[in-house]
Amino acid sequence: MTPSVWIALKLGVGIAVALVVIRQCRKPTSWPGRFFAHLMNSRHRGLTLWGLSHVTVTRQSTVLDVGCGGGATIAELLTRAPEGKVYGIDFAEASVAVARETNATAIASGRVDIQQASVSNLPFPADRFDVVTAVETHYYWPDLRADLREIGRVLKPGGRVALVVECYRGKRFGTVEVWALRLLGGRCFSVDEHREALTAAGFVDVAVAEERAKGWLTAVGTKGRSDAPPA
Ligand SMILES: C[S@@+](CC[C@H](N)C(=O)[O-])C[C@H]1O[C@@H](n2cnc3c(N)ncnc32)[C@H](O)[C@@H]1O
């Protein structure tokens, strides 16, 4: 084989691998997707624990994790709501399969339910959840404001949503990530954009926290109570 054919071959393999990675991060499918879902379970643990420290989950809470990936956040939420119930949704088949494996015992005992669904059309009635979490996923959603409104629909009045990310605009040394995410078909949001999106979707008491040293962000909003006095 001539050197130029060898280089072309290596380049082709490199591009093919990059395309697989790009596609699988956004919507995990089949065996590469299952691999990524497992990988995300361990990689996002620190970020998830920090993010969850910004919302109160009680022993009896009913919680939904949107874009649940491999299901590690669901397992963590279950330890905080041992007398409640935890639901997960993800639009990717491979994520749902791994999340179900990760939480098999809790599913069998009826404490966890995981479904394949999009954030844009949640398969739940209105006013169902005390807390909704979304870790490293909302930058892929088709329409952040509309999708947050859909989350608001399924939250109980007074319920809270927490968006948790390590890829956001304005993060220290985050420029490469912002562009990489664009390649993946996603969009990073700034601190102000998080605040604006939650407010525009009807949430109140909106707060955005950053862990600058790690490059983590959590944006939390509360669904207003209809009986609340006007501000
Ligand atoms: C980077 S992974 C994060 C998974 C998990 N939350 C974690 O922290 O490990 C993003 C997940 O969001 C899911 N996702 C992306 N867009 C979605 C949408 N529109 N509706 C539901 N799930 C979505 C993907 O399928 C993928 O499993």
The ligand as a Gaussian input file, in Angstrom:
#p B3LYP/6-31G(d) Opt

LIG

0 1
 C      -25.242000      13.832000      27.044000
 S      -26.576000      12.703000      27.405000
 C      -26.839000      12.942000      29.146000
 C      -27.561000      11.788000      29.778000
 C      -27.775000      11.862000      31.296000
 N      -28.708000      12.922000      31.659000
 C      -26.493000      12.023000      32.026000
 O      -26.285000      13.048000      32.684000
 O      -25.631000      11.129000      31.931000
 C      -27.977000      13.505000      26.662000
 C      -29.223000      12.651000      26.673000
 O      -30.330000      13.482000      26.339000
 C      -31.176000      12.758000      25.466000
 N      -31.962000      13.724000      24.681000
 C      -31.490000      14.628000      23.791000
 N      -32.496000      15.337000      23.244000
 C      -33.640000      14.864000      23.806000
 C      -35.031000      15.193000      23.638000
 N      -35.404000      16.125000      22.766000
 N      -35.949000      14.519000      24.383000
 C      -35.545000      13.549000      25.245000
 N      -34.248000      13.184000      25.433000
 C      -33.297000      13.839000      24.730000
 C      -30.215000      11.913000      24.621000
 O      -30.853000      10.824000      24.032000
 C      -29.175000      11.499000      25.653000
 O      -29.494000      10.284000      26.287000

